[in-house]
Amino acid sequence: MKREIVILGVGNLLMSDDGVGVHAAQALALKPPPGAEVVDAGTDVLSTLPFLEKASHALIIDAVRAGGIPGTLLSLSENDLSVRTGTPTAHAINLLASRHLLPPDATWPEVLVLGVEPERLDYGMTLSPAVAATLPQIEQRCREIVASWNNESLHSQPGRYA
C-alpha cells in the first residue's frame, strides 16, 4: 500500500490565533516536507475529506485550548481528543466527526493533531506575538513527524532494510 501523508492547516484567519494552522500550512507549502501534501483547509472541513480518504497519515495543525502558556505545542492523537472534556479544538474535532460522511468502506488515516495554545481568539488577522514566535517550531515539528512516518513506512516495506 502506498503511504500518503497530508498536513492540514485548519482555523479561522479572521480570529487571530485561531488561524495558526492556516498560517503554518501556508509557510510549509513554500517548501513541503518530502512525502507530504500540505493543505490550507481553513474552516472548510468538508473539503478535507478527499485528502483524508487517500491518506495513510494525517497531521492536523490547529489552535488548542489546553490551559497552558500561549504558544505551547501539544501532540494529540485521535484518542486523546475523544477523552478530553470540553472542546479543545473546534476544527479538529469537527474534522474528525466528519468521518461519517465518507462511504462505509473508506479508509481513515492515522491522525495526529499538532495543537498550539492560543493567547487570544478575538477578531484580528494577525497572530499574537507568542503564537507567531512558535511558527518556526511548528514547521520543524511537522517535518520531524513526517520524517518519522516516512521512516516507519520504509521499515514496514517487505525487502527493505534500514
PyMOL commands that set and color helices and strands:
alter all, ss='L'
color gray80, all
select helices_A, chain A and resi 16-30+45-54+78-83+90-101+129-132+135-156
alter helices_A, ss='H'
color red, helices_A
select strands_A, chain A and resi 5-10+36-42+57-63+73-77+110-116
alter strands_A, ss='S'
color yellow, strands_A
deselect
rebuild
show_as cartoon
